[in-house]
Amino acid sequence: MTGTARALPVPDLTDDALAAVTAEVADTAAEYDRSGEVPVRGLAAAHRAGLLTATVGGRYGGPGAGPRDTARILAALGEGDPSVALIAANTLAAHASQAAHPHWPEAFYDDLLARSAAGPAPVNAIRAEPELGAPARGGLPRTAVRRTASGWVLDGHKSYATGGTALAYHVVWAVVDEPGVPRVGHVVVPADAPGITWLDTWDHLGLRASNTHDVVYEGVELPADAFVEIPRGEDGVYRDPAAVTGPGSFGHLALYVGVARAARRAFAEFARSRVPAALGRPIATTERIQSVAGEVDLQVAQAETLLHGALLRVEAGDGAVAPQLPLVKVAIARAVVTAVQTAVAALGNPALSRHNPLERHLRDVLCVRVHPPQEDVALLVGGRRVLGV
């Protein structure tokens, strides 16, 4: 596999290089937001810059980017097009997981690296289901794998499968169809395997180009090593890994920090160009708009500082930050939403026009709230920890 990985594009993670990718991805963001199509040009730009494979581990010949560089990448992509960034976040998380704990069938990961050398090869952990909803809220999937003489057969229906037909591989959350205590895990599935059907269900307020559709698996045949069991805890209870906030999950937060940055830029550009007849000069010259710009910048700075500060503490081995990470997630989400809402409120109707990018940024940033753990869960757990109950 290492020989294949040598052909991966090498990422340049300097600020200037990331800014150039942001600008290129942003050029097509509005177009894909309108059409809802897979943002192929944005993904191609991210691929050429080596940003879709930045977390491929050193053992596979990749750069092995850590959580902080991953956050910088996703903030840059999110500033350009958060739909591209969401697909990238899932892909980078999959490579980082494989680098930390190799679990993919060797032939499948070798194939993924080969595809990643040739072009964008997105991956997503596909978990939610129409009846179950988000697994972080508890419960077991109905999607199941059944043993056969040669491996496994997968059947089920999944929701919110970001990436859609652009995916190269699916990592599907499933339960083993067998008697006794249920075994739960993930199955690695090539996207071109027979028996996969996509249902075009995604018609969302934000991240419209993320192609987060439903997908159905019917009799999908897989090799014996395609299933990776998630072990139960010492108390014998299965706990969903997505319900635990770790450094890797901050990548999704980072893309919304990028959205807030984009809103800050859009606000400033509008303020410099808007010259009301009664005023006779750009509204950017007024103290009111200058104060609003300062408030927007305050919220962006707060989100960036919380994001990178938490990751720096993790890197330094500060164990005290671990139980606070879900609350840091909540604080970052509040800051980025406030930044965009503040900009929109100050400009009024013009900011809500589809001719103004702030309207798109507002829709996109609201999606930060759906990523687990959601605010009510994080506050409840944090409160119980503080109270010792």
QUIHU-V354252 format. One record per backbone hydrogen bond with DSSP energy under -0.5 kcal/mol. CO is the residue of the C=O (numbers start at 0). NH is the residue of the N-H. If there is no record, write none. Layout:
co,nh
CO,NH
CO,NH
This chain:
co,nh
0,4
1,5
3,6
4,7
8,10
10,12
13,17
14,18
15,19
16,20
17,21
18,22
19,23
20,24
21,25
22,26
24,27
25,28
25,29
27,31
28,32
29,33
30,34
31,35
37,39
38,42
39,43
40,44
41,45
42,46
43,47
44,48
45,50
45,51
46,49
48,11
52,55
53,64
55,63
56,59
56,61
57,60
65,69
66,70
67,71
68,72
69,73
70,74
71,75
72,76
73,77
74,78
75,79
76,80
80,84
81,85
82,86
83,87
84,88
85,89
86,90
87,91
88,92
89,93
90,94
91,95
92,96
93,97
94,98
95,99
96,100
104,108
105,109
106,110
107,111
108,112
109,113
110,114
111,115
112,116
113,117
114,118
121,167
121,168
123,125
123,170
124,126
125,172
127,158
128,132
132,128
133,136
134,137
142,174
143,154
144,176
145,152
149,223
150,147
151,221
152,145
153,219
154,143
155,216
157,214
159,161
160,163
160,212
162,165
163,166
165,121
167,190
168,123
169,171
169,188
170,125
171,186
173,184
174,144
175,177
182,175
183,229
184,173
185,227
186,171
186,188
188,169
189,192
192,195
194,196
194,217
196,215
197,199
198,200
198,213
200,202
206,209
207,210
208,38
209,162
210,163
210,212
212,160
213,198
214,157
215,196
215,217
216,155
218,220
219,153
221,151
222,225
223,226
225,187
226,228
227,185
228,230
232,235
236,232
239,242
240,243
242,244
243,245
245,248
246,249
247,250
248,251
248,252
249,253
250,254
251,255
252,255
252,256
253,257
254,258
255,259
256,260
257,261
258,262
259,263
260,264
261,265
262,266
263,267
264,268
265,269
266,270
267,271
268,272
269,273
270,283
272,274
273,282
275,278
275,279
281,284
282,285
285,289
286,290
287,291
288,292
289,293
290,294
291,295
292,296
293,297
294,298
295,299
296,300
297,301
298,302
299,303
300,304
301,305
302,306
303,307
304,308
305,309
306,310
307,311
308,312
309,313
310,314
311,315
312,317
313,316
316,318
317,320
318,321
320,323
320,324
321,324
323,326
323,327
324,328
325,329
326,330
327,331
328,332
329,333
330,334
331,335
332,336
333,337
334,338
335,339
336,340
337,341
338,342
339,343
340,344
341,345
342,346
343,347
346,349
347,350
347,351
348,351
348,352
349,352
352,355
355,358
355,359
356,360
357,361
358,362
359,363
360,364
361,365
363,366
364,367
365,368
366,369
367,370
373,376
373,377
374,378
375,379
376,380
377,381
378,382
379,383
380,384
381,385
382,386
383,387
383,388
